[in-house]
């Protein structure tokens, strides 16, 4: 429990002197915690608490007065103070500095505490290629304007618990900038000129525009030319120029040429001059450069080779090429998109996220461009949507119709059933007697208009002659049950083939994810299932995007060149820190290229079971291979 500084100091002031035991009892913490907190407060607020044989007392009531004037959002924790300092630095006008003593006054902390907070901040911003420079007890932020703007954007996304930024959040961040106006200008302009933009990209564009307006107001301008002469002559640049003129008039600011180019680049990288559904072989060259068509085709062939999924058709090729073209513009200019659905996609569409990771790896090898998780998620959406569109229903169940022959009764009933259930069910035969029903084999379901014998063993459902709503519900229920059972049985058969008893292990725990992966890879090597390359390949995949989901992880290589397709399962009694996750079950998967078609179904089924935390708890309690198998299969739906 973290004790509020103002509450702590106020209590001491009202009850001084206070012993550590008295304070501990009041705040429901240990005496040791009280002593540590007193030490922390004294370091922060210039030894405001004195200690004697009688207990703790307050020697500076001005501190308490100041803290009590703070509202609930005031920076009292170290993290909040760091954020306060960062915001203050980002709000500076060009070539100006922050007075450190003034900061001490505002935060009511000592100079030494401020220096410690600044040191922490330096480490935090180093990944953005930014530095904090000192000049006679003043500080400023040094670095490129584009890096500063990226930092501002990431700070806002970081403040969101869901990694989602909406217009209300942007408005709150920039209260004196009319966000609705910016949105309307872009929306109207794109509609008028036939440009297309998705909602996520539009939000991102509005955010970047708000940041640029705020920075321009503080005389912080972009200093890097980002567009070629050809781009400056483009239609997108003209659209941007029109928007800029309206922003200048509305917000009373002036865009320099480099700022216009910066905004034009954002427009180019987030919009398309044509809806991908209207792309044809006859017009594709007008909108997509040939190198992106060639790369898209290469990547789709790579997916086919690695996963056995054929996505090579005109529609996806054109759509994917268009996406890659915009992606490369964003990447080359360090303006990658945020995707608020990243975690959702990783959880609900793990297979296609994995395919997208594989694609991003291939892009990196071909072009040197590194793609982040957010952009990987957008690729996963494209691939998954297209696969769903192309996928035909291949898991129909077989049915026998038991119906006496009477005029057109059989034909009418077949038509009624087919009209409703043609996607899920195929009537392969008609029986006009119960004896004929018994003679049938390999039938999933018997649909009958007559009652069958009490001891009839095949799944069956009795309906009326004209298939009313109740009849439809009865058939649908049977279809659902049969499909689930068939899926469960097929999975169990696959699972037992891939997951051998020697590959089940319970361990005390590991110091890290890499230590766990190394131990599991060594075991596979020892049994002749993999070679020494496996560990490096799996770690390469982990570095691209963690394979941990909540309390479980499914580490694997993107290369399907294992000697044998095998699954290695480890239950850790002590959870393993895996990035930010506490992992209890590790499913290490190795696939041979000949079994690549199995990867999707196995991966998705395992993920779907383990995403339920209760399932993970039950599985971690299993002590044997057979118990684990039986428990796992029972959870498959």
Beta strands, then each sheet from edge to edge (+ up, - down):
strand 1: 49-52
strand 2: 55-58
strand 3: 98-99
strand 4: 131-134
strand 5: 138-142
strand 6: 397-402
strand 7: 425-431
strand 8: 445-448
strand 9: 460-462
strand 10: 504-507
strand 11: 548-549
strand 12: 552-553
strand 13: 561-578
strand 14: 581-592
sheet 1: 1+ 2-
sheet 2: 3+ 5- 4+
sheet 3: 7+ 6+ 8+ 9+
sheet 4: 10+ 13+ 14- 12- 11+
end
